[in-house]
């Protein structure tokens, strides 16, 4: 696909997402869409979408067709899952950066990767702003609520083991200390005790760390 065609496709996806989001808020008029959309040449993009049977225009009203709703639902799902990944797992606090990056990711994730992200963060039902995340096939196949695949270490029960996926230290010096103890991504740790100190076993080494250290270690259960 040529670069200009790729940008045109992204504009269509953005407008479909905008129409979906405005509909959630009770708006279906072009004036709200023009105010909300960041897509240049919006009218030209809407014309393209009408020819492709993605929207229907009636005066100052705009509505997604079934094909358009399918496209918009996909984009909304990817965007809101990306927001959850950054805020809930990676603990990014810069909302503008989260939104900006999610806007990029939603255009490149395919269906399988989207479902993997969804499973990774536990099939969330709402985004960080409380808006619903459209479920995917991976969610509809669940017979019971699912926990995130990756969780803070303290979520393990004593006796359980987990493989370290990432560490999010609030102070850089903590990462150096944890690394010196063998607590690094890829290592398998066994939680032996939660209080008064958190006691871990890493390989042949048993060590105690402060509870706040344990909150910064994210693991995936093993065994």
C-alpha positions as MATLAB code, in Angstrom:
seq = 'XXXXXXXXXXXXXXXXXXXXXXXXXXXXXXXXXXXXXXXXXXXXXXXXXXXXXXXXXXXXXXXXXXXXXXXXXXXXXXXXXXXXXXXXXXXXXXXXXXXXXXXXXXXXXXXXXXXXXXXXXXXXXXXXXXXXXXXXXXXXXXXXXXXXXXXXXXXXXXXXXXXXXXXXXXXXXXXXXXXXXXXXXXXXXXXXXXXXXXXXXXXXXXXXXXXXXXXXXXXXXXX';
ca = [
       0.000    0.000    0.000;
       1.292    3.469   -0.896;
       1.924    5.936    1.912;
      -0.944    8.213    0.844;
      -3.321    5.230    0.726;
      -2.195    4.138    4.173;
      -2.845    7.621    5.582;
      -6.263    7.679    3.905;
      -7.118    4.337    5.505;
      -6.061    5.629    8.914;
      -8.217    8.727    8.451;
     -11.220    6.508    7.723;
     -10.525    4.458   10.841;
     -10.176    7.616   12.945;
     -13.465    9.073   11.726;
     -15.304    5.799   12.296;
     -13.950    5.772   15.851;
     -14.967    9.406   16.356;
     -18.530    8.698   15.208;
     -18.739    5.687   17.552;
     -17.466    7.711   20.517;
     -19.835   10.610   19.843;
     -22.748    8.188   19.574;
     -21.860    6.904   23.061;
     -22.231   10.480   24.247;
     -25.585   10.903   22.509;
     -24.421   12.917   19.487;
     -24.839   12.060   15.812;
     -24.585   15.476   14.164;
     -21.851   16.765   11.918;
     -21.191   19.841   14.060;
     -20.041   17.668   16.974;
     -18.002   15.483   14.637;
     -16.263   18.512   13.155;
     -15.430   19.771   16.636;
     -14.139   16.416   17.874;
     -12.273   15.036   14.875;
      -8.564   15.637   14.345;
      -8.689   14.310   10.777;
      -7.802   16.905    8.116;
     -10.184   17.181    5.153;
     -12.980   15.578    7.163;
     -15.657   16.096    4.487;
     -13.488   14.364    1.899;
     -12.976   11.410    4.245;
     -16.718   11.221    4.951;
     -17.391   11.166    1.214;
     -15.005    8.268    0.825;
     -16.667    6.430    3.711;
     -20.096    6.972    2.183;
     -18.925    5.479   -1.120;
     -17.491    2.508    0.772;
     -20.795    1.967    2.606;
     -19.300    2.792    6.004;
     -21.532    5.782    6.836;
     -24.884    7.170    5.830;
     -25.476   10.915    5.690;
     -28.867   12.558    6.139;
     -28.702   16.320    6.262;
     -26.582   17.188    9.306;
     -26.773   13.646   10.683;
     -24.174   10.946   10.233;
     -24.520    7.283   11.165;
     -22.361    4.207   10.799;
     -23.596    1.385    8.593;
     -23.204   -2.211    9.825;
     -19.835   -2.330    8.036;
     -18.879    0.992    9.581;
     -19.848   -0.153   13.076;
     -17.657   -3.229   12.667;
     -14.715   -1.053   11.688;
     -15.333    1.458   14.487;
     -15.760   -1.253   17.122;
     -12.392   -2.731   16.159;
     -10.640    0.617   16.443;
     -12.304    1.538   19.744;
     -11.402   -1.853   21.206;
      -7.753   -1.546   20.216;
      -7.444    2.033   21.433;
      -8.998    1.369   24.832;
      -7.054   -1.832   25.380;
      -3.847    0.075   24.618;
      -4.856    2.698   27.182;
      -5.370   -0.032   29.775;
      -2.011   -1.608   28.972;
      -0.167    1.669   29.493;
      -2.043    2.835   32.584;
      -2.861   -0.360   34.488;
       0.230   -2.442   33.711;
       2.983    0.016   32.802;
       1.604    2.701   35.142;
       2.135    5.572   32.700;
       0.629    8.703   34.272;
       0.898   11.088   31.308;
      -2.621   10.915   29.849;
      -1.707   12.836   26.709;
       1.160   10.460   25.969;
      -1.088    7.451   26.583;
      -3.770    8.756   24.212;
      -1.225    9.754   21.561;
       0.471    6.357   21.607;
      -2.825    4.442   21.706;
      -3.896    6.368   18.594;
      -0.855    4.973   16.783;
      -1.105    1.414   18.080;
      -4.772    1.003   17.157;
      -3.856    1.230   13.472;
      -1.171   -1.481   13.539;
      -2.456   -4.182   15.893;
      -3.966   -7.181   14.122;
      -6.731   -9.331   15.578;
      -4.497  -11.934   17.192;
      -2.247   -9.353   18.847;
      -5.280   -7.466   20.084;
      -6.624  -10.606   21.740;
      -3.191  -11.269   23.252;
      -3.122   -7.784   24.788;
      -6.663   -8.306   26.067;
      -5.736  -11.608   27.740;
      -2.505  -10.101   29.090;
      -4.445   -7.482   31.058;
      -7.324   -9.755   32.089;
     -10.061   -8.997   29.530;
     -11.012   -5.596   31.013;
     -14.542   -4.359   30.446;
     -13.874   -0.627   30.723;
     -11.024    1.697   29.815;
      -9.244    3.986   32.325;
     -11.952    6.606   31.682;
     -14.787    4.201   32.480;
     -15.897    3.743   28.868;
     -16.834    0.217   27.740;
     -14.293   -1.840   25.823;
     -16.029   -3.839   23.073;
     -15.435   -7.539   23.781;
     -13.540   -9.708   21.344;
     -13.743  -13.400   20.571;
     -11.265  -14.048   23.391;
     -13.664  -12.436   25.887;
     -16.798  -14.150   24.621;
     -15.139  -17.563   24.972;
     -14.642  -17.104   28.714;
     -16.954  -19.057   30.999;
     -15.872  -17.103   34.090;
     -14.048  -13.849   34.898;
     -10.350  -13.932   34.102;
      -7.461  -12.412   36.015;
      -4.672  -10.600   34.201;
      -1.895  -12.903   33.047;
       0.652  -10.510   34.511;
       0.124   -9.231   38.056;
       2.131   -7.693   40.886;
       4.116  -10.233   42.864;
       2.014   -9.726   45.985;
      -0.986  -11.255   44.174;
       0.682  -14.669   44.399;
      -0.222  -16.900   47.314;
       2.586  -18.212   49.521;
       4.027  -21.252   47.812;
       3.211  -20.053   44.294;
       5.838  -19.261   41.676;
       5.945  -16.692   38.929;
       8.231  -15.689   36.089;
       9.224  -12.033   36.250;
       7.915  -10.146   33.217;
       8.938   -6.620   34.113;
       9.925   -4.446   37.050;
       8.613   -0.904   37.495;
      10.773    0.704   40.206;
       9.639    4.041   41.601;
      13.279    4.761   42.404;
      16.052    3.735   39.953;
      18.330    2.566   42.781;
      15.839   -0.170   43.609;
      16.309   -1.727   40.182;
      20.054   -1.934   40.767;
      19.511   -3.615   44.128;
      16.971   -6.098   42.785;
      19.248   -6.948   39.850;
      22.139   -7.634   42.218;
      19.913  -10.157   44.007;
      19.013  -11.978   40.775;
      15.523  -10.475   40.622;
      15.493   -9.672   36.906;
      13.012  -10.159   34.037;
      12.927  -13.813   33.020;
      13.844  -15.141   36.459;
      11.413  -17.439   38.266;
      10.648  -16.521   41.866;
       8.768  -18.443   44.515;
       6.816  -16.457   47.098;
       7.408  -18.034   50.485;
       6.012  -15.428   52.841;
       4.090  -12.131   52.617;
       4.521  -10.593   56.048;
       6.047   -9.031   57.992;
       8.571   -9.048   55.128;
       8.139  -10.511   51.664;
      10.338  -13.601   51.427;
      11.285  -14.864   47.968;
      13.294  -17.753   46.644;
      15.229  -17.108   43.434;
      17.146  -20.145   42.278;
      19.080  -21.333   45.333;
      18.828  -17.977   47.094;
      16.257  -16.981   49.705;
      15.885  -13.276   50.317;
      13.590  -10.835   52.078;
      12.462   -7.573   50.485;
      10.282   -4.724   51.637;
       6.592   -4.969   50.637;
       6.895   -1.871   48.439;
       9.611   -3.649   46.425;
       7.259   -6.557   45.814;
       4.603   -4.177   44.485;
       6.988   -3.144   41.729;
       7.658   -6.675   40.452;
       5.213   -8.040   37.874;
       5.048  -11.781   37.290;
       3.192  -14.416   35.317;
       2.209  -17.500   37.319;
       4.005  -20.708   36.467;
       3.507  -24.262   37.584;
];
